Amino acid sequence: MNSSQRIHQLTASGRTMAWTPDGDTQQLIWHLALQNAFEYDGKGAAGSVIGRIMSMRADLRQHGGHVSPLVAQSVQKANQLAQEQGLEHVESILASEAPHLLEGRQKQEKREGLPELKNVQDKKIVLRFAPNPNGPLSFGHARGIVINGTYAKEHGGTLILRFDDTDTTVKPPTLSAYDLIPEEVQWLLGRPADRIVIASNRISQYYEHA
């Protein structure tokens, strides 16, 4: 049975023929995989490439189930190429075969540390961390105190630890937390908070400004 007879048989039986990408589609997938690997230091992501392909080629959306594994294979291959032969090699392939994919695109540099604060030059910054004193700090709390504490240290600012203890119904305070949390803050930052404020001690001031 030749190919045309096979196609006719599949069509006549009501079965849908399997989709296969043409040469242009294969090239597009490969080049976008290379571009992604180049931008992300040999750690490209298939999901990102699939999103770009579907936005560029709406006709491929109906074949997503076939496109996705092809993209995954290409991304894996592109990442391996970048890691084994270097980003310059990947860039040279793109420059030769698909230079338009390099226009306005740059390899993403990994940032170390926190983003720089804007408009803080020559200013005294004050950062606040306001946990409810109803128990030990959670991981989410720890993240917040480390971020604020680091910014305060880098910019010579003030870090205020404010006990948000005015809601005694939903989150009633635990007396031991007033001693425990400052110790945890010092353990996380290697130094104590610059100031400690207890909100419940300032109720009269809040009424004055209400």
ABEGO torsion letter per residue (X at the ends): XBAAAAAAAAAAAGBBBBBBBBAAAAAAAAAAAAAAAAAAGGABBAAAAAAAAAAABAAAAAAAAAAAAAAAAAAAAAAAAAAAAEAAAAAAAAAAABAAAABGBBBBBBBBEBBBBBGABGBBBBBBBBBBBAEBBBAAAAAAAAAAAAAAAAAGBBBBBBBBAABAAABBBBAAAAAAAAAAAAAAAGBBBABBBBAAAAAAAAAAAX
